[in-house]
Amino acid sequence: MTKVVNADSILSGEAKINDASKCNISDWEVAPKDYVLYCVKYINPYHAIYLRRGVDVILQDGASTTLERRADYVENDELCELTTVSLNSVEFPISISNVNDENQNCSLLLTFDDENNCVVSTSTSGFTITGNGKFVNNGEKNSWGDKDRNAIYLDYTIEVAGKTYATLDTLVVRDRGVAAENFSPSYMKE
């Protein structure tokens, strides 16, 4: 074992052509295994899985209804996932019912400033959304697990075809939702 030479040559592969690209599988009889490709996915500080509770005041045809979304224990509240869109923005998908009581999906866009204040908007057609909010480190005191938890507090209004939602949301961080991801690269010759 101590006198073996070129033991790692089996990792180099066998090329079909001269100057074969290690990333182009079609250049190889036996694919090389002597390199690693890494992909870095940026996740901003607001990207996480949250526990959501709040109050919706729904206005339709001049009548208002109040809907409270709150479990007995915060860890049993609705789960929602906010995903990174950019350095300071996250997407927050929600579902609301229209005037025909049909569920419609909409994505809120939360855009944060340097003070952790945010503006609530949307790019989903058919919806008008305005509002604001704030991300607060350890904002929920003695929350689930008897620990202080980060939270986002939102105050926004959604208008959709004859129905208006005035919503106050508290989103408590459950976890960051970060996990290993595998990818299969493809080679594109220019």
Order of alpha helices (4+ residues) and beta strands (2+ residues): beta-beta-beta-beta-beta-beta-beta-beta-beta-beta-beta
